[in-house]
Amino acid sequence: MIGISEIEAAAGRIAGHVVRTPTVDSPGLSTLLGAPVTAKLELLQRTGSFKARGATAKLLSLGEAERAAGVVAVSGGNHGIALAVMAAALDVKATVVMPRSAPARAVEIAEAAGASVRLADDMDGAFALMTRLQQEGLTLVHPFDDPEVIAGQGTVGLEFAADAGELTDVLVSIGGGGLIAGVAAALRARRPGVRVWGVETEGAQAMSEALAAGGPLPVALSSIVSTLSAPSVSQLTYDHVSALVTEVLVVPDRDAVQGSLDLADHAKVWAEPAAGCLLPAARQVLERVGEGARLGLVVCGGNATTGDVFAWSRRFGLR
């Protein structure tokens, strides 16, 4: 299990490389949801998502031989962007493997940063190609199954705990589980009374299915939200979530896209559906916990284009 000392050490390493993102009360979301809401705006992070934290923490932990070999990662978008940009900043050659469903903008940004981008037919194929490239000698920077990466993502929770007012419940999106594992570990240490809730979209339910089965297992992927679409969680992230998280909630893709539109309208931020899913889940939390809730939302990323969101909105008949 990742502890607060590992997260504090990661915070010290990555300081100066990443942004201490704003933690703000949101009057608009508070009115929309009917309860006080504080948002941690990780979409304003370098590379547009929290992923820069874990990627930087891992890159800075590598020895000379590992750096010289070059690094490889698999990504539905944001981890690949983060690794490409941060590896370039630290003078490390990077290869990023993405499924063809990854946002075109993510591929463009990774290539513009100097990374070699390899495309696979789907996420399962992307993970398989990543494994082959690792076996050929590249140094793996896993998107979530790595203590250094989880400690880096945990710095989000460290900052949230320090900067937010009183909170009762914090909601965190889940793909492979690296963000929620780190955030939950930090909050358990700093604010032990706060409940942490995970959020997935239908068709990207690797953690909720793992919890139902008693451990990680492969899952079928069908969500439009590629940045949450891990083919399975890891034992490491599963252990953290099963021990530290109150419950994992699942929302439809349609509601996640509506959440992105609501974040734009009411919070004045442009977030991807991986963050938009927090709003429908927040309504479920409020139904569960009743009066007195004070919500914290980790707005994890903003790397969906206006074209992406408008296309999804038309697909689901949203206005």
N, C-alpha and C positions, 0 to 999 in steps of 0.2 A: 504494500500500500504506500502511496505517495503521501508524505507528511508535510507539515508546514515548513520544516527546515529546508526540504528540497525545493519547495516553491519559493521561499525567500531567497535561496541561493540562485535560482533561475532569474528572479527579479533583478538581482544584482548584476548578473551576467548580461542580460539583454537591455538594461538601462542604457539609453543613448542610441540604441539601435531601433527601438520601437517607440510608439506614442503612448503616453499615459492618457487614455481616452476619457472624454467627459462622462461624468455621472450626473444626470440631471433629473429633477422632478418634472413630470409631464402633465401640465394642466389639461391638455387636450385628451390624452389617454385616460386620465383620471375621470374626466367627465364621461367619456365613451363607455368605460367599464364600470363606473359607479363606485370606485375605490381608489385610494391614493396609489399612484404608479410612479416608480423611479426607474429610469432606463440607463443602462450602461451601453454607451454608443460605440461598440466595437466596429461598426461599419465605417467609422472615421479613422480606424487603424491604418497604418501603412499597409499597402496592397489591398485595402478595402475589406479586410476581415481579421478576426482574431488569429488566424493561422500564422501570421508573421511571427507571433510570439514563440510558438512551439518550434517552428522551423529555425528561427534564430538560436534558440536555446540548444537545439541539437547540433547545428552547424558549429557553434562555438565550443561544443564539447568534444569535437573530433580531433584525433591526433593527426600528425603530419601525413602519415601513410594513407589514412582514410580520406583526408582532404585531397591528396594527390590523385587518388583513384577516381575521384569524381563521385557525385551523389546521384541517386535515383529515387523517385517517388511516384506513387500512383495517386490520382486525384480526380474528383468530379468537377474540379474547377479551382476552388479557393486555395487548397493546399499547394497545388501546382503553381499557381500565381505566386504565392508566398515564397515557396522554395526557389523559384526562378529568380525573383527579384532579390531576395536576401542572399542567395548564393553568389549572384553577380556582385553584390555590394561587398561580399567577403572574399571575392576572387576564387571561387570554387566552381568548377564546371558541373552543370546540372543537366540531367535527363528527366523529363516528366512524361509519364504515361497517363493518357486520358482515354475514356470511352468516347466514341464518336458522338454520343449524346451530350457531351460537355458543351457548355456555352461557347460559341465561336469567339466571343470576346476574351474568354479565359485562354484559349489557344493562342490568340494574337498577342496578348500581353506576355505570356510565358516566352513565346518566340522572340518578341521584341526585347525582352530582358537578356536574351542570349542563350536560353536553354534549348536543348534538343527535345522536341516534342514528338512522341510516338503515340499513334492512335490505335485503339483496339475496338473490336466490334461492340463490346459491352463491358460492364464493370468487372464481371468475372474474368473476362479475357485480359483486362487491364492489370488486375492483380497477378494473373499468371505470367504476363510479360514482365512485370516488375520483378517477380521472383527469378525469372531466367536472367535478367540483367544483373541482379544481385549476385547470382551464382557465377556470372562471368567476371565479377570483380568490382562492380560499382558498390559504393557504400549506401546502404538503405537509410532513407529518412522516412520512416513509416508515418502515415497521417495520424495514427492514434495508438498503435501498439508499441509504445516506447516510453519509459519513465521520464526521459529528458523532455520529450514533447509534451507529455501530460503536465509536468511541472511548469513548463513554459505557459501552457494554456491556463494553468492554475493561477497565474499572476492576474488574470482577469478578476477572479474571485477575491484575491488579496486586495486589489484596488477598490473593488465594489464594497467590500467590508469596511474599508477605511473611509470611503467617501460618501456613502449613502447614509441617509437618516434611518429611522427605525423601519425595519422590514419584518414581515412575518413569513413571506413566501417568495422564493426566487424561481423563475422559470428559465430553463436552458434547453436549447435545441440539441438533438442527438443525431449524429450520423454514425460514426464508429464509436463515439463515446469519450473521446479524449478531452473535449472541452468540459463536459459535465463532470467527468472524473476529477479533473483539476479544480474546477470551481467548487464542487461539493467538498473536496478535501480542505480547501482554504476556508470556506464558510464554516465547516464543522469546527475548525480550530479557532476562528475569530468570532463567529456568531453562532454558537452551538444550538440556540433555540430556533433558528431559522429553518423552515422546511424547504427542501430543494425538489423541484418537479422537473422531470424530463419531458420533452415533446418530440414526437416523430410524426411523419406524414404517412398515410396509408400507402402501402407499396414500398415503404422504406422502413420496415419495422424490425430491424435487426435486434435492437435491445429489448423491446417488449416481448418479442418471440423467445429470446434467450431467457428472460426472466420466467416466462411461462414454462419453458422446458427444463429449467434448472442449470443452464449453461449455454455457452455460445454454440450456434449451429448455422449452417448456410440458409439464407432466406431468398425467396423470389423477389425481384425488384421490378416495380412498375410505376413508381412515383415520377412525376415530372421534375421533382426537386433533386437534381443530380448531386448537389452538394451535401445531401443527407443520405445518399444511396450507397451505403456500405454493404457488401455481400454477406458480412457477418461482423459481429463485434469481436473483441479479443477477450481472453480470460482476464487480462489486466483491467480493462475497462468494465467488464461485467462485474468483477469483484468489487470495484469501487461503487458502482451504481447499486448493486444489491445490498451493500452495507450502508450507504450514505444517502440514498435518494428515496423520497417518500413514495413516489409512483411515477410511471412513465405513461403519459397520455398520448393518444393517437388521433390526428385530425385529418380530414380529407384534403386532397390537393386544392380543391376549389376554395375551401375555407382559408388555406394558407395564402393563396393568391389574393383573396379578399383582404386578408390581414395586411399584405403589402400595400394595397390601396388605402386601407384605413391608417396605416402608419404614415403614409404620405399626407393624407387629409388631416389627420388629427395630431400627429407628432411632428409633422413637417420634416420627416426624414425619408430617404429613398432606400428601402430595405428589400432584400431578396426574399422569396417565399420561405427560405430556411429560417428567416427571422419572423416573417409574417405569420407563421404557424403559432407563434406565441400568443397571439390575441385570442383566437378561438379557444386555445387551451386555458388561457387566463379566466375565461368565463366559466369553464368547468371547475377550475380551482375555487373560484368565488362561490360556486354552488356547493362545493364540498365543505369549505371551511366557515362560511357564514360571515356574520358581522365582525368588523374589526380588522379585516385583512388589509395589509399594506404590501403591495406587490413590487417586486424587482424583476425587470426583464433584461436579459442579456441579448441585446440586438446585435447578432453575431456577424452579419455581413451585408454588404450592399453592392454586390457585383453582378446583379441582373440589369440588363439594359432596359430602357423604356420600351423598346421594341419587344423584348422578351415578355415583359409583364403585360403589355397591351395584347400580345398574341394569346397568352394564357387567359386573359380576361375575356377575349372574344370566344375562345374555346369553351369556357365555362358559362358564358352568357352573363358575365358581370358587367356592371356599368359604374 
